[in-house]
Amino acid sequence: MDSKRFGPFELDAASRELRTGKTVVRLQEQPFEILRLLLARPGQVVTREELAGRLWPEGTFVDFEHSLNAAVKRLRAALGDDADNPRFVETVPRRGYRFIAALDRATPEPMRLRLAVLPFSNLSEDAGQEYFTDGLTEEMIAQLGQMCRGRIGIIARSSSMTFRDTRLRAREVGQALTADYLLEGSVRREGHRVRITARLVEAAPETQLWTETYDRQITDSLSVQADVGARIARSLAVELVPEARPRTAAATSEAAYQEYLKGRYHWNKLDDHQETLSASSLEQALACFTRAIEHDPAFAAAYAVAARVHIAVAQQYLGSPPVALERARALAVRALTLHPGVAEGHLALGDVRRMLDWDWRGAEAAYGQAIALNPSQENVHRRYSLMLAVQSRTLEAAREADLSCELDPLNFYVRVSAALVRYLAGDYDAAIAHGRHVVELGPKYVPARRLLGAAYLQAGRAREALEALEAAHAEAPDSPIEIAWLAHARAVSGDAAGARRCLERWKTLDPARHASPYHLAIAHTGLGDVDAAWAALETARDQKDPAVAYVAVEPRLEPLRADARYVRLIERLGL
């Protein structure tokens, strides 16, 4: 093939161009040739001697060692790669280099089949074992997402969990989740033994294809997911699914694994149609992951999800965003050092590069690697879509947002993210349609009300906008974002006094909470307080507010764009 795709990049050998989206990445002749040779033999070592012989014909007088090192360094710079933690080009000491990323992943292709793993029933006498059952279900989803990538789409956990203890027929569940197959089962723990029963059902005809029971000592439970996952893959006759890989990213200690499952139990409360986790839930989750790492310091998956907890702290302003994001970076890098195949590690690294470094190329490469490792992880598609939206790559952003909705069709937060992508692109009718869909399903879901209000306002429907934003504020009266957005809407609707009352309320908020200066700037813009808005944006920039990059596409900030300070801020953000 003349064209090779990997992560966010495409190498076109015919035109001799390296592209990311519509952008041509500047790459000199020698780095280009090195990349072309590595892509011709992915996963294999290309020796330094081979590269030197191809780059400098016999009779050429050059310091091969120094020149080759310099060419590889330029290639890594163009890819946003890191020699110490490579995503694309790995150094094989004293031998050469190897291309380690997955190829042919530029545009996600629709999956032929879709499988939903329904929450396994906890049949243990101890109701406190629910964390183990939920953790087993989630581990199954994650493993199958990697095992079946490219062939079967795995419905995300939050949508599947909607059908816990459901009385609906298999056909009805399949229709709701647009799933062809359902995996259901039960877990019973008694002392040191665990019995897991799994059933594979074809949804439309409600046909049970197979059932299997696994009896294990609890110390052997770490291998159960691999056993069941391999059986499912065989039963679905997935011809191109790779064999189950050794779980080198997983725990080797049962105590570590139990703490990890408990941590995921607390962490996954975020998915149950909530926008945020309480500080208590985040602390509990992080404490569990920390204990898991103490039991097993080489447990890569625990480091990766702990990184995501710190990212949640930053996004929810429960602590200093830059401090939380730096902690997330350290944990993600540790996870990927231990095992480069941990998709959540790449996801966390992408979030840090997007929100803390404003390194758009590096973030895109990390998201691309996470998707290559597990295309069924809706979180990555959603985060990637928001990054694309900030860069005004609207068609790509909508595509990724829609894919996240397909993978997690009943998750409110996913739908709101899809609405946000449309809103930022100026497609207010589509944003309203997405927002109303969520509000119909969850009338008290605050993020949907909030975004619906913003979209109504931009569409010229001020009365409906105020109704939606007042409702969001009533549900979350202490939320700084709700206060700021309502202040903006009141101001542009002619109620300046009401807007200023909102800002007075802002001043009374708990100082321990890191209220977002970016959202405060939106309120000041509505009031026409341009200097106050810029002061807030400059604070957001200096404090590394995770939301500040939206300044490039947020329609409510349009009045600020003629100011010279806007150009300087956009340049500082790398946009």
N, C-alpha and C positions, 0 to 999 in steps of 0.2 A: 504494500500500500504506500502511496505517496504521502498520505496524511496519517499521523499518529496522535491520539488524544490521551491526555493524562491530567488528572486534577482539573484545574481551570484552563489548562494550556492545550494548544494544538500546534504540532510541528508539521508544516507543509514542505516536504522535501522538494517538490517541483518548483515552487516559488521561492524556496529557501527563506521561509518566514516562520517565526515563532509568534503565535497570537494568543491573547487571552480576551475572549469576547470579540469585540471589534477592534481592539487595540493591538498594534504590532509591537512586540517587545524587541528592543534593540539588542541584537546579539551578533558579535563579531564572528568572522569566518571560522576560526579555530574552535571556540566554544560551541558553535553550531555543529561542526563536524563531530565533536566529541559526543554531543547529545544524540546526534543521528546514529552513531555507532552503538551507543548504549541502548537506544530504543530498539535497535535491530535484534538485540539479544537480552531482553528484559529478564532480570533475576540471575543472569550469568555474569561472571567476572570477565571484564575486558581488561587485559593486562596493560601495564604502562608501556611495555615494548610494542604491543600492537598499535596503541594510540600514537606513540612517537613515530612509528614507521608510516602510519597513514598521514600524519600531519606534516612530517618533514621527510621528504624523499631522500633516498641515499645520496650522499654527497653534500647534503645541507650542513653547514657549520653553525650549530646553535647549542646552547646549554639546555639539553633536553629536559633535565630534571626541573630546573627553575622555570623554563617556559611552559612545561606541561602543568606544573602546579599553578602558575599564574592563569592559564587558560581555564582550568577547572574552577578556580576561584571566581573568575568572571562569569562562568556558567551558573554557579550557585547564586551569585548576586542577582543575575537576571531572573532566576526561578524563585528568589526569596528563600533559598534553602540554607541550612546550617550544617556545617561539617560535623559538629558535635552531636547534633540531633537531627539527622537527615530525614527528609520526607521523600526525596527523589533520587539523589546521587549519594551512594554510600561508599566510603573509602574502605578498601580491603587492604589492611596494612601489608606493605612490602610486595603487594601483588598488582593492584590496580583499582578499578572502580566497578560498581554494579548499580543498575537502575532498579529501584526497589518499589516504586509506586505501581498501582494497577493501571493498565492501559485501557483505552477505548471507553472512557467515561467522561464525556463532555456534556452530553444532554441525556438526562435520565430517560430511559425508555419505559413505556408502560409495561407492567408485569402481566404475564399471560394468565396467571392464576393468583388468587388471593386467599390467604389462610388467616383465621382469627383464633388465637389461643385464649379461650374463655377462662375466667378465674377458677382455679381448681378449688374444690370444696374441702374445707377443713373438717375431717371426721374425728379428729383427736378429742379425747375427753377434756383436755385442757384447752379452753378457748383462747388462751394466751399464745397458742402456737400459730395463730393466724398470720403473724409476720413471716413464719417459715413458709407457709402455703403461698402467700402473696409473692414472697421472694422467689420461690420456685417457679411460679408462673412467669414472672418478669425475666428471670434468667433464661427460661425456655424461649421467650419472645426474642431476647437479644441474640441468643445463640442461633436460632433459626434464621434470623435476619442476615447473619453473616454466612451461614451454611448455604442458604438458598438464594443468595444475591444474584440478580440478573434473571432468575427463573420464576420465583414466587414472591409476591408482595406480602409482607407480614403486617397485619393491622396493629397499630400502636396500642400500648397497654391501656391508656386512659379510656379509649373507646371500648375496648374489650371488657374492661372492668365495669362498665355500665350494666353489663348483663350478669352480675353476680347474683346467684340464687334465682335466676329468671324462670318464669313459668312459660315463656314464649316457646313456640315450636322452633326446631332448627331452621326451617325454611324462613320463618319470620326474622330470626336473628341474622341469618345470612343476607336477607334483603336489607336490613337496617345497616349492616356493616359492609354491604357489597362484597361479601366473602363467599368463595366457592366451597371452602372446607372449614370445618370447625374442629378444634382440638379441645376436648373437655376431659375432666377427670377429678380425682379426689386424692387426698393425702391423709394418712392416719399414722400418727407417731405414738408409739408405746414404748416407754423406756428408751433403750438404745437402738430400737428398730424403727424403720419407716417403711410403710407400704404405699406405693404410688400406683394408681390405676389410671390409665390414659385410654381415651377412645377417640378415634378419628371418624368424623361424620361428614359425608357429602351433603351440603346444606339443602340444595333445591329438592332432590328426591328424598331427603331425610333417610339416607342409607348409611348404616354403620359399616365402615370398611374394615376396621379391625379394632380389637381391644387387647390391651396388654397390662399385666400387673408386674411390678418390680418390687421385690422384697430385699431390703438392704440393711446392713448395720449402718447406724447414723454416721459412723466415721467414713463410710463408703459413699455417702450421699453426693459427694462432689462430682462423681462420674455419672450420676443418674441423668442429668440433662443431656449429656453427650449420647448416652445409650438411647434415650427416647427420641432425641432429635434425629439420630441416624435412622431409626426405624420409620419415623414419619417421612423422611426424605425418600426412603426406598418404597414406601407404600404409595407415595404420589408419583412414583416413576419419574423422578427428576433426573434426566439423563446427564446434565452438565453440572450438577452440584458437586463441589469438591468433597472429598472425604472429611469427616470431622477432624479438626486439627487438635493437636495436643493443647490442653488448656493452660499454656504457660503463663497467661495473664491472670490466671485464677489463683485461689489460695491453695497452699499446701497444708494449712493447719485448719482443723475443724473448728477450733475456737474462733479463728479469724473469720472463717466463712459465716459462722452464726452471727457475729457482730456485723458483718457486711450486710447480711439479709435484714437484720433489725434496722440498720441505717437506711437501707432502701425503703423499708416500710415507712419510716418517718418522712423520708425525702419524697416519696411518691404521693403524699397527701397533697402536694402541689398540683398533681394531675387531676384530682377529683373535682374538676370544674371550679377551681379557685385560681385567682390571679397570683396570690402570694402565699407563702408559708409564714406561719407565725414565727417570731424570733425563737420561741421555745422549741418548735419543731425543727428549725434549722440547727439549734444547739444540740438537740438530741441526736439528729442525724450525724452531725459532725463528730460528736462524742463517740458514736458507734464506729464510724469509719476510722477515727483515730485509734481506738482500741484494736480494730482489725489490723491496722498497720503495725501496732506494737506487737501483736501476736505473730505477724508475718510481714517483716519489713520489705519483702520482695513481692507483695500483693499489688500488682500494677493496677487492677481494676478499682481497688479501694482508693488509691491515690487519685485516679481520674475522676471518680464521682465526688470525692472530697473537694477537688478543684471546682466542680460545678456548684457545690454548696457555697463556696466563697463568692462565686460569680453572682449567685442569687442574693447574697448579702449586699453586694455592690449595686445590683439593679434595683433592689428594694430600699436602698439608702438606710440600711440597718447598721451601717458602720461606714468608715471612710472608704469611698469607692476605690481610690488608687491603692490603698493598703490591702483591701480585700482582693483586688485584681492581681496584685503582685504575689500574694499568697497563692492564688489560683494558678498563676504561671509556674511557680516553683513546683507545685504538686503535679501539674500537667506534664511538665518536662520530666519529672521523676518517673511518672507513669510510662511515658514514651521511651525513656532510657531503659527501663526494665523490659518493656515489650512494645515495639512500634506498631503493633496491630490492634491496640486498644482504641476503638473508634471514639469513645467518650473523651479520651485524652486529646485527640485531634480537635474535637468539638470545643472543648474548654480552651485550648490554645487559640483556636480561631476567634472565640469570644474575647479573649484577652487582647489579641492583636487588633480586633475591631474597635473595642471600647477604650482601651488604655493607650495603645501605641498609635492608633489611627493608621495602621499598616494594612492597607486594603489588599495589596497583592499577597502579603503573607497570610492574612485572614482567609482569603479566597482559596489559597493553596491548602490551608488546614481543613477548611470545610470540604473541599474537594476530596481530600484524602479520607476524611471521616465517611463521606458518602460512598466512596469506592469500597471501603471496608464493610459498610452496612447500609445499603441503599434504602432499607426499610425504617431507618431511624428518623421519624418525622421531625424531631427537634433540630437536626442539622439542616434539613430543607427549609424549615421556618426561619432559623437564624440567618441562613445564607440569603433568603429572600429579603430580609430586612437590610442586610448589607448592600445587596444589589439595588434596593429602592433608594438608599442614601446616595448611591452613585448615579441615580437617574437612569438605570438600566431597567426600564419599566417592564418590558416584555419578559425578560429573563426572571425578574422578581416575581411577576405574576405566575409564571410557569412553576417556579419553586414553591410558591405559596399554595398553588392549587395541588401540587403533588403532596404537600404536607397534609392538606385536607383529605385527599384520597386515602392516605395512610392512617389518618386518625379522624374519621368523619364525624365523630360525636364529641370531640374535644372543643369546648367553648373558646379556649385561649387560642387554639390553632385558627379557628374561624375569625376571631378578632384580628389576629395577625394578617390574615388574608385581606380583611377589610382595611387595615392600616396601609398595606401596600397599595391598594387602589386609591385610598385617600391621598397618600403622598404623591401619587401620579396624577392627581386631578380628576380621577374617574369617580366622582362623588355618588353617582347613581349606583354603581357597583358596590361601593363602600357601604351605602345605605342598605342595599339588599343583603349583604353579608351580616351587617349589624342587626337588622331586623330579624333575620333568621335565628340568631343567637338569643335575642331578647324574647322571641316567641317560645323558645325552649327553656330559657332561664331568665324570667323577668327581673330577678334581683341581681343578675350578674353585672357588676359595676363596670368592668372594662368595656363591655359591649354598649352600655348606656352612654358612657363617656365618649367613645369614638363615634357613636351614632349622632350624638349632639354636635360634635365638631364637623361631621360630614353634612348634617342638615344646615349648619351655619354657613358653610362654604357654598351650599346649593341655594342659598337665599331663603331658607325656610326657618326664620329666626324663632318663631313661636315654638315649633317642634324641637328646635335645638335647645331652647331654654328648658322645656319640659324634660327632655332627656338628661340634661346636665343637672337640673335640680333633683331629679330622681337619683342620679348617681351620688350626688352630694349627701342626700338624705340617708343613703345606705352606708356611706363612708364619710361621716362629717369631719373626721380628723385627718383625712388623706390630703396631703399638700397638693397632689396633682388635681384632685377633684376641686379643691378650693381655687387653684390657679385657673383651670379651664372655665369654671363658672364665672370667675371674675372677668375673663376675657370676653365671654359671650354677653354678659350683662353690659360691659362697656361698649362694645360695638353695636349693641341693640339700643343704646341711648340711656342706659341706667348707670351712669358714672358713679353715683352715690352707692348703689348696690355693689358695684365692683370694688370700691374702696373699702366697704365693710368686709368684703372677702379678704382683702389684703390686711386689714386689721386683725382678722381671725388668724391669718397666716403667722403674724407676729407672736401669737399666744401658743403656738404649737410646741410640743416637747422639744427642748433644745438638744436632747440626746439623739433625736432622729435627724439624719442628714437630709434636710429638705432640699429638693433639686432646684438650683438657681436657674437651670434651663427653663423649667416650667414657670418659674416666677417671671422670666423674661417675656413669656407669652402673655401673661396678665398685664404687664406694663405696656406691651405693644398695643394691646386693645385699648388702653387708656390714653394712648398717644404720648406716654412718657418715654421718649426715645432714649434719652441719656440714662434713665433708670434701667431700661431694657438692655442697653449695651453694657452697663455696669454688671448686670446679672449674667449676661452671656460671657463676659470676660472672666467673671468668677467661675462660671461653669467650665470654661476652657482651662483655667488654672487648677481647678479642683478635679479635673478629669471626670466631669459629670458623664455617666455612661450614655446619656441621651443627647449630648451636645451636637453630635454629628448630624442630627435631624435638621439642624438649622439650614442646611443646604436645600431641603425640599419641603419644609413645613410651610403650608400656604398662609398660615396666620402671621408669619414673620415677613411676608412680602413687603410691608411698609419700611423695613429696615434695609432692603437690598440695594437701595440707591446710595447708601452711606459707604464711604471709603473704608470704614471699619469692617464692613461685611466682607470685602475682598480680602483684607488681611486675615480675617478669621478663617475664611475658606482655604486660603493658602496654608495657614497653620495646621488645618485639619487634613491637609493632603488631598483636598477635593477640588 
